[in-house]
Each structure stands twice: as C-alpha cells, then as structure tokens.
Amino acid sequence: MSRPAARLHPAVRGFDRSARTYERGRPGYPRAAVGHLARELRLGRGRTVVELGAGTGKLTRALLPQGAAVVAVEPTAGMRAVFGAQLPSTLVVEGTAEAIPLPERFADAVVVAQAFHWFRVGPALREIARVLRPDGRLALVWNVRDESFELSRRVSELLDRRDARIAHARDGRWRRAFDRHRAGFGPLHHRAFRHVVPMDRETFVERFLSVSAVAILPSARRRAIGAEIRDLVDGDPSYRRHGRVRLPYRTDVYVARRLGPPA
C-alpha cells in the first residue's frame, strides 16, 4: 500500500550513520518487561505486531519468541541494513510513524521502542489507529539510564558541555503531546522495570556515541567525545577494580488501548 512520505526529524540522520554503533552499544530489554508486553498486547500465534522505528531490531529479537508475527517499520537505510543482517527472516519495510506502509486494520498491536519522542504525535497516532484492529493495543517502551550512577551522570554532563544535548524520554514532552492528541486511544498505563547492563569500556563508549545528537557530529568531534568518555571510564574506581561497567537502567513500558475508529 502506498502512503505519502513523511519528513524525519533532522537528528534522526544520526541514527542512519551510526547503525552499527547503535547495535553494539545499545542494551536489550529485561525479561520482566518483555513478559509484561506479551501479556498486555496478548501476543501469541495468530497475532500480528507492527514495530515502528524498529532500528536494528533490539526489541524485535525479544518479541519474536512470543509467537506473534512481527512486521518492522524503519525509516533509515542504515538501520534497515543492520536489522536485515541480524534478523534475515523478519520483514522490515521502509516507512515512518506518520506514513505507515501497511493497510487499515492490519495489526493487533503496535510497539514503539526508543522512538516515540521523535514522532509528530498527532499524525502518528492517527496512522497507528488506522493500522490497528478494533481494541488493538499501542505500547511505548524506553530504556532510560539511571543518572544516580555517577559515571553515567558524568558522561551526560560531558555531552551537555559539548552541546550534544538531546530530548529524551524522561523530559515528559512526548507524554504531554500524547495527552493532547490521543483521540482514538485510552489513557496510558505505565510499568517500570529495573535492570543492570554489564559492559566493557568500548561498548560503554559506543552506547553514548550512538546518541543521535552525537552521531550526527563531524567525525573529528565524535572521536574527541569518544576519547573524553574513555578517560572518564578509566578514572572510575569500580571500572578499575572490575574491568567492566555495570550501567543501571529503568525500562518504562506504557500501554494504551485503541477505543474506536481513527479520528
């Protein structure tokens, strides 16, 4: 089905050029959060899930064992290439949340991980409602770094000083936009899941170099930021003792029900 093209947020170009770094540096999702998603979305054989902004397939890999058919939608060629290499048997198509290249009432559920804050919320919700079947579910998922962890906080401060600040899930803007534009959807129901991701130094560095506002910078600036992050890791007492970084996360899962036909 042909849908009109939708513009991308300029910062999304960073994900296109840093897809391999994203794959290496970004964590997966904890088993408890995936189990919660499976129950809330009623995943299983005979069900169809559309994953918007699927990236390199980090969440897709956790969804597939739940038994539902998964169709991934990803706007950037770089991410789709890595997705295809990681999950060659899973369909990934070019598209955006505001122009989903799928027919009406195609899906029982739509999932968005690490991406909803990049969407134009009104057009995206109308498209999501269009492709969902009656009583379908929308799930929004984020892995959010725990900034009480000193090393993570110090790297965030470094990125702020380098003018590489991003708008991320914690700032609440996406939630306010959802509340304004959620015609056709019920309220969001939230659960949070804590987990810790062990990383070696280079994986930790790549975690931060995969941030879109860093990935979009010229190569020399990215190399300089990477060197500064390595210095911070090398100076961390826990890393010096154990040779690994244990990066704590909170995984936020929000689920809303489609109430009726799209507005």
C-alpha positions as CSV (number, residue, x, y, z in Angstrom):
1,M,0.0,0.0,0.0
2,S,1.4,3.4,-1.0
3,R,1.4,6.1,1.7
4,P,2.6,9.7,1.4
5,A,6.2,10.3,2.5
6,A,6.6,11.9,5.9
7,R,9.5,14.1,6.9
8,L,12.0,12.9,9.5
9,H,13.3,14.8,12.5
10,P,16.8,16.1,11.4
11,A,18.5,14.4,14.3
12,V,17.3,11.0,13.0
13,R,20.1,11.3,10.4
14,G,22.4,10.4,13.3
15,F,20.8,7.0,13.6
16,D,21.3,6.3,9.9
17,R,25.1,6.9,10.0
18,S,25.6,5.2,13.4
19,A,23.6,2.0,13.0
20,R,26.4,-0.4,13.7
21,T,27.5,1.6,16.7
22,Y,23.9,1.6,17.9
23,E,23.7,-2.2,17.5
24,R,26.9,-2.7,19.5
25,G,26.3,-0.1,22.2
26,R,22.6,-0.2,23.0
27,P,21.2,-2.7,25.5
28,G,18.3,-5.1,25.0
29,Y,15.2,-5.3,27.2
30,P,14.8,-7.1,30.5
31,R,12.8,-10.4,30.6
32,A,10.2,-9.0,33.0
33,A,9.4,-6.0,30.7
34,V,9.1,-8.3,27.7
35,G,6.8,-10.6,29.6
36,H,4.6,-7.6,30.6
37,L,4.4,-6.5,27.0
38,A,3.4,-10.0,25.9
39,R,0.6,-10.1,28.4
40,E,-0.7,-6.6,27.8
41,L,-0.6,-7.0,24.0
42,R,-1.9,-10.5,24.1
43,L,0.9,-11.8,22.0
44,G,0.9,-15.3,20.6
45,R,0.3,-17.3,17.5
46,G,-2.2,-15.8,15.1
47,R,-1.5,-12.2,16.3
48,T,0.3,-9.5,14.3
49,V,2.6,-6.8,15.7
50,V,3.9,-3.8,13.9
51,E,7.1,-2.3,15.4
52,L,7.6,1.3,14.4
53,G,11.1,2.8,14.4
54,A,12.5,-0.8,14.8
55,G,16.1,0.3,14.4
56,T,18.5,-2.6,14.4
57,G,15.9,-5.0,15.9
58,K,16.9,-4.7,19.6
59,L,13.3,-5.2,20.8
60,T,12.3,-7.3,17.8
61,R,14.5,-10.1,19.0
62,A,12.7,-10.2,22.3
63,L,9.2,-10.1,20.6
64,L,9.7,-12.9,18.1
65,P,9.8,-15.7,20.7
66,Q,6.4,-14.6,22.0
67,G,4.8,-16.2,18.9
68,A,3.2,-13.3,17.1
69,A,4.1,-12.3,13.6
70,V,6.2,-9.1,13.6
71,V,6.5,-6.6,10.8
72,A,9.1,-3.9,11.4
73,V,9.0,-0.4,10.0
74,E,12.2,1.7,9.9
75,P,12.8,4.9,8.1
76,T,16.6,4.9,7.8
77,A,18.6,2.7,5.3
78,G,21.5,2.2,7.7
79,M,19.3,0.8,10.5
80,R,17.4,-1.4,8.0
81,A,20.7,-2.9,6.7
82,V,21.8,-3.9,10.2
83,F,18.3,-5.2,11.0
84,G,18.4,-7.4,7.9
85,A,21.8,-8.8,8.8
86,Q,20.6,-9.6,12.4
87,L,17.1,-10.8,11.5
88,P,17.1,-12.0,7.9
89,S,13.8,-13.9,8.3
90,T,11.8,-10.9,9.7
91,L,10.2,-8.4,7.3
92,V,11.4,-4.8,7.7
93,V,9.9,-2.1,5.4
94,E,10.8,1.5,4.8
95,G,8.3,3.9,6.4
96,T,7.6,6.3,9.2
97,A,5.1,6.5,12.0
98,E,3.3,9.3,10.2
99,A,3.1,7.3,6.9
100,I,2.9,3.6,7.7
101,P,3.1,1.5,4.5
102,L,0.5,-1.0,5.7
103,P,-3.3,-1.4,5.1
104,E,-6.0,-0.5,7.6
105,R,-6.7,-2.9,10.5
106,F,-3.5,-4.8,9.7
107,A,-2.2,-5.2,13.3
108,D,-3.4,-6.4,16.6
109,A,-0.7,-4.3,18.3
110,V,1.8,-1.6,17.6
111,V,5.0,-1.3,19.5
112,V,7.5,1.7,19.6
113,A,10.8,1.3,21.4
114,Q,13.1,4.3,21.9
115,A,11.4,6.3,19.2
116,F,8.0,7.8,20.0
117,H,9.6,11.1,21.2
118,W,10.8,11.7,17.6
119,F,7.3,11.4,16.1
120,R,4.9,14.1,15.2
121,V,2.4,12.8,17.7
122,G,-1.0,13.8,16.1
123,P,-0.3,12.4,12.6
124,A,1.5,9.4,14.1
125,L,-1.4,8.5,16.4
126,R,-3.9,8.8,13.5
127,E,-1.8,6.4,11.4
128,I,-1.3,4.0,14.3
129,A,-5.1,4.0,14.9
130,R,-5.6,3.3,11.2
131,V,-3.5,0.2,11.1
132,L,-4.8,-1.2,14.4
133,R,-7.7,-3.6,14.5
134,P,-10.6,-2.7,16.9
135,D,-9.5,-3.0,20.5
136,G,-5.8,-3.1,19.4
137,R,-3.0,-2.0,21.7
138,L,-0.3,0.5,21.5
139,A,2.9,0.0,23.6
140,L,5.6,2.6,24.0
141,V,8.9,1.5,25.5
142,W,12.1,3.2,26.7
143,N,15.3,2.1,28.3
144,V,16.3,5.1,30.4
145,R,19.7,5.5,32.0
146,D,19.8,5.8,35.8
147,E,21.6,9.1,36.4
148,S,22.1,8.3,40.0
149,F,25.0,6.2,38.7
150,E,27.9,8.6,38.9
151,L,29.7,7.6,35.7
152,S,26.5,7.8,33.6
153,R,25.8,11.2,35.1
154,R,29.3,12.5,34.4
155,V,29.1,11.4,30.8
156,S,25.7,13.1,30.4
157,E,27.3,16.3,31.8
158,L,30.1,16.0,29.3
159,L,27.7,15.7,26.4
160,D,25.8,18.7,27.7
161,R,29.0,20.7,27.8
162,R,29.8,19.6,24.2
163,D,26.4,21.0,23.1
164,A,25.2,17.5,22.2
165,R,22.1,17.6,24.4
166,I,19.1,15.5,23.2
167,A,15.4,15.5,24.1
168,H,14.9,12.0,25.6
169,A,12.0,10.1,27.1
170,R,12.4,11.5,30.7
171,D,11.6,15.1,29.9
172,G,7.9,14.5,29.6
173,R,7.2,16.4,26.4
174,W,6.1,13.3,24.5
175,R,3.7,12.4,27.3
176,R,2.1,15.9,27.2
177,A,1.8,15.6,23.4
178,F,0.2,12.2,23.7
179,D,-2.4,13.5,26.2
180,R,-3.3,16.4,23.8
181,H,-3.6,14.2,20.6
182,R,-4.7,10.8,21.8
183,A,-8.1,10.8,20.0
184,G,-9.0,7.1,19.5
185,F,-6.8,5.9,22.4
186,G,-7.5,5.4,26.1
187,P,-5.1,6.5,28.8
188,L,-1.6,5.2,29.1
189,H,-0.9,2.6,31.8
190,H,2.7,2.6,33.0
191,R,5.0,0.0,34.5
192,A,8.7,0.3,35.2
193,F,11.4,-2.4,35.4
194,R,14.9,-2.0,36.8
195,H,17.9,-3.8,35.3
196,V,21.7,-3.5,35.1
197,V,23.7,-4.0,31.9
198,P,27.3,-5.0,32.2
199,M,29.6,-3.5,29.5
200,D,33.2,-3.4,28.6
201,R,34.8,0.0,28.1
202,E,34.3,0.2,24.3
203,T,30.6,-0.9,24.5
204,F,30.0,1.8,27.1
205,V,31.6,4.4,24.8
206,E,29.6,3.2,21.8
207,R,26.4,3.5,23.9
208,F,27.0,7.2,24.1
209,L,28.4,7.7,20.6
210,S,25.1,6.1,19.3
211,V,23.1,9.1,20.7
212,S,21.7,10.8,17.7
213,A,23.0,14.3,18.5
214,V,26.5,12.8,18.9
215,A,26.3,10.6,15.8
216,I,25.4,13.5,13.6
217,L,28.5,15.4,14.5
218,P,31.6,15.6,12.3
219,S,34.0,12.6,12.7
220,A,36.7,14.6,14.5
221,R,34.2,15.8,17.1
222,R,32.9,12.3,17.6
223,R,36.4,11.0,18.1
224,A,37.1,13.7,20.6
225,I,34.0,12.9,22.6
226,G,34.8,9.2,22.5
227,A,38.3,9.9,23.9
228,E,36.8,12.0,26.7
229,I,34.4,9.2,27.6
230,R,37.2,6.7,27.7
231,D,39.1,9.0,30.1
232,L,36.1,9.1,32.4
233,V,35.7,5.3,32.3
234,D,39.4,4.8,33.1
235,G,39.1,7.1,36.1
236,D,36.1,5.3,37.5
237,P,37.0,3.3,40.7
238,S,34.6,0.5,40.0
239,Y,35.8,0.0,36.5
240,R,39.4,0.0,37.7
241,R,38.5,-2.8,40.2
242,H,36.4,-5.0,37.9
243,G,37.3,-4.1,34.3
244,R,33.6,-3.7,33.5
245,V,31.0,-1.0,33.7
246,R,27.6,-2.0,35.3
247,L,25.2,0.5,33.8
248,P,21.8,0.6,35.6
249,Y,18.6,1.3,33.6
250,R,14.9,1.7,34.1
251,T,12.7,0.3,31.4
252,D,9.5,2.2,31.1
253,V,6.5,0.5,29.4
254,Y,3.4,2.4,28.5
255,V,0.3,0.7,27.0
256,A,-2.9,2.3,25.6
257,R,-6.0,0.7,24.1
258,R,-7.5,1.7,20.8
259,L,-11.0,2.9,21.6
260,G,-12.7,3.2,18.3
261,P,-12.2,4.2,14.6
262,P,-9.5,6.8,13.9
263,A,-10.5,10.4,14.1
